[in-house]
């Protein structure tokens, strides 16, 4: 079994700078968990503490039921894949894959079997006699993965392994890594700043900022039920729209945006949930795909509003429409490409009020 448990993990540099603060996380055996967040949030530091490459200031790391705080990296039964491939340029692919096993004094026959199996899994068995300089970026990344696979570790750790690849190759390689996880059935911990990678690959996502874990959940739960404004804004592309306002109204409550005449009625479910927040300053959040140029079928609650169309971005089967509502804040809608409004016009858009999110203005927590 290869559960990974972090209990109150902290990392403080020079006694002053806190990079990671009280992280608690339980990663199940065979689970694929993604640590995601902006640069400097502490996600790579957490990964390196699991690997033993970074000293833990306080707290406990457990792998497979064994506390590994004082265990050397080579004895933790983990394998790590880095952003840079770290291949030996003077060695062939075969020699790169076999090198770690040779250092651990494996039998020659065992080494050959493991290298052959890993190369076949990754589709690089025809490149075993090539040097790294003769390979493409994607092929080099496969060799880096293969070097980890031959170890048969309890846990795979990935530190932004696709950052150096072009967009198309990144899509291909994240599919390959997901397929590899299903095939190997091994615990994997993956670090990325790319929320699309996190959403598409992880069984669960750990969203971090400033060394603190803000939410741990499945990708869809985080997308549909963010814990706070930061998570709501970080997960999703284009990002969620936010507007400040007040929950008002004597009867059915409405959200009134600051400095504009925009007033959004709440559907019954939200109205009941937010009764206690009447009269308080809130933040309304709504994703671009829940703002429409025409009313979609099957949506019961839509609030029309007038928007000044500023920029249109066609991206194929959909169009991003950037607009304002009279305030200084720019918003974006994702609409069908066959019905975008014209730039420079005042168009009527529709907000799916059943998909609105509300956050407390002071704490930024979900209401």
SEMINU-621238 format. One record per residue (C-alpha): residue number from 0; chain; y, z, x; residue in one letter. Coordinates in Angstrom, 2 decimals, decimal comma. Example, Ala and Ser with C-alpha at 12.3 -4.5 7.8 and 13.67 -1.06 7.14 Angstrom:
# SEMINU-621238
0|A|-4,50|7,80|12,30|a
1|A|-1,06|7,14|13,67|s
END
This chain:
# SEMINU-621238
0|A|0,00|0,00|0,00|x
1|A|3,50|-0,82|1,25|x
2|A|6,02|1,05|-0,85|x
3|A|9,38|1,55|0,84|x
4|A|11,40|4,61|-0,18|x
5|A|14,93|5,45|0,90|x
6|A|16,13|8,98|0,17|x
7|A|19,81|9,84|0,61|x
8|A|20,19|7,37|3,47|x
9|A|23,53|7,55|5,31|x
10|A|24,92|5,78|8,34|x
11|A|28,02|7,08|10,07|x
12|A|29,42|5,46|13,21|x
13|A|31,18|7,65|15,81|x
14|A|31,31|10,48|13,30|x
15|A|34,13|8,72|11,45|x
16|A|33,18|5,42|9,82|x
17|A|30,67|5,69|6,97|x
18|A|28,86|2,36|6,62|x
19|A|26,16|3,51|4,17|x
20|A|26,49|6,46|1,80|x
21|A|23,63|8,26|0,02|x
22|A|21,45|5,24|-0,75|x
23|A|18,39|6,07|-2,85|x
24|A|15,94|3,26|-3,50|x
25|A|12,24|2,91|-4,25|x
26|A|10,69|-0,50|-3,52|x
27|A|7,25|-0,98|-5,04|x
28|A|4,25|-2,44|-3,28|x
29|A|4,33|-6,29|-3,38|x
30|A|7,85|-6,28|-4,86|x
31|A|10,60|-8,70|-3,80|x
32|A|13,89|-6,76|-3,67|x
33|A|17,22|-8,36|-2,76|x
34|A|20,16|-6,42|-1,33|x
35|A|23,34|-8,29|-2,24|x
36|A|27,04|-7,65|-1,85|x
37|A|30,17|-8,84|-0,05|x
38|A|30,49|-8,83|3,74|x
39|A|30,74|-5,32|5,13|x
40|A|29,07|-3,63|2,13|x
41|A|26,28|-2,10|4,27|x
42|A|23,34|-4,20|3,10|x
43|A|22,31|-5,37|6,60|x
44|A|22,73|-1,84|7,92|x
45|A|20,27|-0,58|5,28|x
46|A|17,80|-3,30|6,28|x
47|A|18,13|-2,46|9,96|x
48|A|17,53|1,24|9,23|x
49|A|14,31|0,27|7,42|x
50|A|13,34|-1,81|10,46|x
51|A|14,22|0,95|12,92|x
52|A|16,88|-1,16|14,64|x
53|A|19,62|1,20|13,47|x
54|A|19,49|4,97|13,82|x
55|A|19,65|6,91|10,54|x
56|A|22,47|9,45|10,41|x
57|A|20,82|11,38|7,57|x
58|A|18,17|10,85|4,94|x
59|A|14,58|9,64|5,03|x
60|A|12,87|6,24|5,21|x
61|A|9,25|6,10|4,10|x
62|A|6,95|3,07|4,46|x
63|A|3,51|3,20|2,89|x
64|A|3,77|6,95|2,38|x
65|A|4,67|7,64|6,05|x
66|A|8,09|8,90|7,12|x
67|A|9,26|6,49|9,83|x
68|A|12,62|7,93|10,88|x
69|A|11,33|8,60|14,39|x
70|A|8,81|5,74|14,56|x
71|A|9,60|2,84|16,90|x
72|A|10,24|-0,55|15,23|x
73|A|7,08|-2,07|16,72|x
74|A|4,97|0,68|15,16|x
75|A|6,38|0,44|11,61|x
76|A|4,16|-2,50|10,64|x
77|A|7,12|-4,61|9,54|x
78|A|8,23|-8,13|10,44|x
79|A|11,86|-9,25|10,39|x
80|A|13,37|-12,72|9,99|x
81|A|16,96|-13,01|11,18|x
82|A|19,87|-15,32|10,40|x
83|A|19,49|-16,96|13,82|x
84|A|15,99|-18,27|14,41|x
85|A|15,59|-16,51|17,80|x
86|A|12,97|-19,00|18,97|x
87|A|12,05|-19,38|22,63|x
88|A|13,38|-22,85|23,57|x
89|A|10,92|-23,37|26,45|x
90|A|7,86|-22,66|24,26|x
91|A|6,11|-24,94|21,79|x
92|A|5,89|-24,02|18,12|x
93|A|2,34|-22,80|18,69|x
94|A|3,44|-20,62|21,60|x
95|A|6,35|-19,20|19,60|x
96|A|4,01|-18,27|16,76|x
97|A|1,42|-16,78|19,09|x
98|A|3,74|-14,89|21,45|x
99|A|3,96|-11,63|19,49|x
100|A|0,20|-11,55|18,99|x
101|A|-0,39|-12,05|22,71|x
102|A|1,87|-9,11|23,49|x
103|A|-0,27|-6,98|21,16|x
104|A|-3,43|-8,07|23,03|x
105|A|-5,11|-9,91|20,14|x
106|A|-8,22|-11,94|20,91|x
107|A|-7,57|-15,61|21,63|x
108|A|-9,73|-16,72|18,69|x
109|A|-7,89|-14,36|16,31|x
110|A|-4,53|-15,67|17,53|x
111|A|-5,60|-19,26|16,99|x
112|A|-6,85|-18,50|13,47|x
113|A|-3,66|-16,67|12,45|x
114|A|-1,35|-19,32|13,90|x
115|A|-3,32|-22,12|12,23|x
116|A|-3,28|-20,36|8,86|x
117|A|0,46|-19,61|9,01|x
118|A|1,30|-23,16|10,09|x
119|A|-0,74|-24,61|7,23|x
120|A|0,92|-22,30|4,68|x
121|A|4,39|-23,36|5,88|x
122|A|3,60|-27,04|6,34|x
123|A|4,35|-27,07|10,07|x
124|A|0,81|-27,62|11,34|x
125|A|1,76|-31,10|12,61|x
126|A|4,60|-29,66|14,74|x
127|A|2,64|-27,12|16,77|x
128|A|3,06|-29,01|20,06|x
129|A|6,83|-29,56|19,64|x
130|A|9,67|-27,56|21,21|x
131|A|12,34|-26,00|18,93|x
132|A|14,96|-28,59|20,01|x
133|A|12,75|-31,29|18,49|x
134|A|12,84|-29,64|15,05|x
135|A|15,33|-29,71|12,19|x
136|A|17,04|-26,55|10,97|x
137|A|14,60|-26,17|8,10|x
138|A|11,61|-26,64|10,39|x
139|A|12,96|-24,01|12,81|x
140|A|13,38|-21,60|9,92|x
141|A|9,76|-22,18|8,95|x
142|A|8,70|-21,37|12,50|x
143|A|10,71|-18,13|12,32|x
144|A|8,93|-17,32|9,05|x
145|A|5,59|-18,20|10,59|x
146|A|6,16|-15,84|13,48|x
147|A|6,52|-13,05|10,92|x
148|A|3,53|-14,18|8,82|x
149|A|1,05|-14,16|11,72|x
150|A|1,65|-10,43|12,12|x
151|A|0,20|-9,68|8,64|x
152|A|2,80|-6,88|8,24|x
153|A|3,07|-4,40|5,39|x
154|A|6,71|-5,32|4,80|x
155|A|8,79|-8,46|5,43|x
156|A|12,51|-7,95|6,07|x
157|A|14,89|-10,91|5,77|x
158|A|18,48|-10,68|7,04|x
159|A|20,38|-13,65|5,55|x
160|A|17,79|-16,13|6,89|x
161|A|19,26|-19,20|5,15|x
162|A|22,93|-18,81|6,11|x
163|A|22,79|-21,50|8,81|x
164|A|21,24|-24,18|6,56|x
165|A|23,05|-26,82|4,50|x
166|A|23,23|-26,47|0,71|x
167|A|20,25|-28,67|-0,20|x
168|A|18,02|-27,12|2,45|x
169|A|18,97|-23,62|1,31|x
170|A|17,73|-24,46|-2,19|x
171|A|14,48|-25,81|-0,78|x
172|A|13,92|-22,85|1,56|x
173|A|14,60|-20,16|-1,04|x
174|A|11,93|-21,85|-3,19|x
175|A|9,59|-21,81|-0,20|x
176|A|10,20|-18,10|0,41|x
177|A|9,59|-17,28|-3,26|x
178|A|6,38|-19,30|-3,17|x
179|A|5,40|-17,52|0,03|x
180|A|5,89|-14,13|-1,64|x
181|A|3,63|-15,08|-4,55|x
182|A|1,00|-16,36|-2,14|x
183|A|1,01|-13,45|0,33|x
184|A|1,57|-10,66|-2,25|x
185|A|3,47|-8,60|0,32|x
186|A|6,49|-6,31|-0,05|x
187|A|9,68|-8,20|0,83|x
188|A|13,24|-6,93|1,28|x
189|A|15,86|-9,67|1,47|x
190|A|19,56|-9,38|2,37|x
191|A|22,12|-11,96|1,27|x
192|A|25,78|-12,26|0,26|x
193|A|24,87|-15,21|-1,99|x
194|A|24,45|-14,00|-5,57|x
195|A|22,64|-17,25|-6,53|x
196|A|19,96|-16,49|-3,93|x
197|A|19,71|-12,95|-5,27|x
198|A|19,41|-14,05|-8,90|x
199|A|16,84|-16,75|-8,23|x
200|A|14,57|-14,89|-5,80|x
201|A|14,49|-11,17|-6,50|x
202|A|12,21|-9,17|-8,77|x
203|A|15,02|-6,63|-8,63|x
204|A|18,53|-6,77|-7,19|x
205|A|20,43|-3,99|-5,42|x
206|A|24,18|-4,60|-5,70|x
207|A|26,23|-2,85|-3,00|x
208|A|29,89|-2,38|-2,13|x
209|A|31,50|-0,20|0,56|x
210|A|28,16|1,31|1,54|x
211|A|27,34|2,45|-2,00|x
212|A|24,69|1,12|-4,41|x
213|A|26,38|0,18|-7,70|x
214|A|23,37|-1,05|-9,67|x
215|A|19,63|-1,65|-9,27|x
216|A|17,91|-3,75|-11,92|x
217|A|16,27|-7,08|-12,70|x
218|A|18,46|-10,17|-12,25|x
219|A|18,87|-10,80|-15,99|x
220|A|19,65|-7,18|-16,81|x
221|A|22,33|-7,08|-14,13|x
222|A|23,77|-10,36|-15,41|x
223|A|23,75|-9,35|-19,07|x
224|A|24,38|-5,61|-18,70|x
225|A|26,51|-4,96|-15,58|x
226|A|27,14|-1,30|-14,81|x
227|A|30,80|-1,77|-13,92|x
228|A|33,53|-4,31|-13,35|x
229|A|32,59|-4,95|-9,73|x
230|A|29,00|-5,88|-10,58|x
231|A|30,17|-8,02|-13,52|x
232|A|32,58|-9,91|-11,30|x
233|A|30,29|-10,31|-8,30|x
234|A|27,24|-11,61|-10,15|x
235|A|27,83|-14,99|-11,80|x
236|A|29,50|-18,22|-10,72|x
237|A|32,23|-18,96|-11,65|x
238|A|33,07|-15,29|-11,82|x
239|A|33,57|-13,39|-15,08|x
240|A|37,05|-13,57|-16,63|x
241|A|38,91|-10,26|-16,97|x
242|A|41,96|-9,35|-19,01|x
243|A|43,74|-6,02|-19,42|x
244|A|44,60|-4,77|-22,87|x
245|A|44,31|-2,09|-25,51|x
246|A|41,81|-1,48|-28,28|x
247|A|43,98|-1,28|-31,42|x
248|A|43,89|-1,70|-35,19|x
249|A|43,67|0,68|-38,14|x
250|A|40,65|-0,99|-39,72|x
251|A|38,30|-3,12|-37,66|x
252|A|39,41|-2,73|-34,04|x
253|A|40,86|-5,65|-32,09|x
254|A|41,49|-6,11|-28,39|x
255|A|45,14|-6,96|-27,64|x
256|A|45,81|-8,52|-24,26|x
257|A|48,79|-7,19|-22,33|x
258|A|52,00|-9,29|-22,20|x
259|A|50,64|-11,99|-24,54|x
260|A|50,04|-12,47|-28,23|x
261|A|46,30|-12,83|-27,73|x
262|A|44,36|-10,65|-30,15|x
263|A|40,56|-10,68|-30,18|x
264|A|38,66|-9,10|-33,13|x
265|A|35,50|-7,22|-32,27|x
266|A|32,19|-8,04|-33,99|x
267|A|30,58|-5,18|-35,97|x
268|A|28,15|-4,10|-33,21|x
269|A|30,88|-3,78|-30,58|x
270|A|33,33|-2,22|-33,03|x
271|A|30,94|0,61|-33,76|x
272|A|30,13|1,17|-30,10|x
273|A|33,78|1,27|-29,04|x
274|A|35,21|3,44|-31,82|x
275|A|35,77|6,31|-29,41|x
276|A|37,88|4,05|-27,17|x
277|A|40,41|3,10|-29,88|x
278|A|43,94|3,27|-28,52|x
279|A|42,77|3,33|-24,89|x
280|A|43,51|0,81|-22,17|x
281|A|40,42|-1,27|-21,44|x
282|A|39,39|-4,36|-19,51|x
283|A|37,76|-7,17|-21,46|x
284|A|35,32|-9,34|-19,54|x
285|A|33,76|-12,60|-20,67|x
286|A|31,79|-15,15|-18,69|x
287|A|32,97|-18,78|-18,47|x
288|A|29,92|-20,07|-20,37|x
289|A|30,87|-17,94|-23,37|x
290|A|34,21|-19,72|-23,85|x
291|A|33,80|-23,00|-25,73|x
292|A|35,82|-26,09|-26,58|x
293|A|33,81|-26,49|-29,81|x
294|A|31,91|-23,92|-31,83|x
295|A|28,23|-24,01|-30,83|x
296|A|25,53|-23,78|-33,46|x
297|A|24,03|-20,36|-34,04|x
298|A|27,04|-18,30|-32,96|x
299|A|28,37|-16,09|-35,75|x
300|A|31,38|-14,50|-34,11|x
301|A|33,94|-16,71|-32,39|x
302|A|37,62|-15,89|-31,82|x
303|A|39,92|-18,93|-31,51|x
304|A|42,89|-18,77|-29,14|x
305|A|45,43|-21,16|-27,66|x
306|A|45,14|-21,89|-23,94|x
307|A|47,36|-23,87|-21,58|x
308|A|45,00|-26,20|-19,69|x
309|A|45,88|-26,33|-15,98|x
310|A|42,93|-27,81|-14,05|x
311|A|39,76|-29,69|-14,98|x
312|A|36,77|-29,77|-12,60|x
313|A|33,94|-32,10|-13,68|x
314|A|30,69|-31,10|-11,94|x
315|A|28,20|-33,40|-13,67|x
316|A|26,61|-32,13|-16,86|x
317|A|29,38|-29,56|-17,37|x
318|A|33,08|-29,13|-16,69|x
319|A|35,05|-26,12|-15,47|x
320|A|38,30|-25,73|-17,37|x
321|A|40,96|-23,50|-15,78|x
322|A|43,58|-22,20|-18,19|x
323|A|46,08|-19,42|-18,89|x
324|A|46,94|-17,58|-22,09|x
325|A|50,58|-16,84|-21,30|x
326|A|49,92|-14,12|-18,72|x
327|A|50,01|-14,71|-14,97|x
328|A|46,20|-14,58|-14,76|x
329|A|44,13|-17,77|-14,59|x
330|A|40,85|-17,95|-16,49|x
331|A|37,98|-20,42|-16,44|x
332|A|35,66|-21,81|-19,11|x
333|A|32,44|-23,77|-18,61|x
334|A|32,23|-26,48|-21,27|x
335|A|30,17|-29,60|-21,93|x
336|A|31,36|-32,65|-20,00|x
337|A|31,61|-34,77|-23,14|x
338|A|34,35|-32,62|-24,72|x
339|A|36,80|-31,24|-22,14|x
340|A|40,45|-30,74|-23,16|x
341|A|43,18|-32,62|-21,31|x
342|A|45,18|-31,17|-18,41|x
343|A|48,68|-30,09|-19,35|x
344|A|47,92|-29,64|-23,05|x
345|A|47,79|-26,55|-25,22|x
346|A|44,22|-26,59|-26,51|x
347|A|42,32|-24,31|-28,83|x
348|A|39,31|-22,65|-27,23|x
349|A|36,74|-20,32|-28,77|x
350|A|35,56|-17,01|-27,36|x
351|A|32,05|-15,84|-28,25|x
352|A|32,96|-12,26|-29,10|x
353|A|29,33|-11,16|-29,27|x
354|A|29,12|-11,71|-25,49|x
355|A|32,20|-9,72|-24,49|x
356|A|32,02|-6,82|-22,02|x
357|A|34,38|-3,85|-21,94|x
358|A|35,24|-1,63|-18,98|x
359|A|37,27|1,56|-18,77|x
360|A|40,59|0,79|-17,03|x
361|A|40,51|3,92|-14,85|x
362|A|36,85|4,18|-13,84|x
363|A|35,94|0,47|-14,26|x
364|A|32,59|1,63|-15,70|x
365|A|31,08|-0,25|-18,63|x
366|A|32,07|1,16|-22,02|x
END
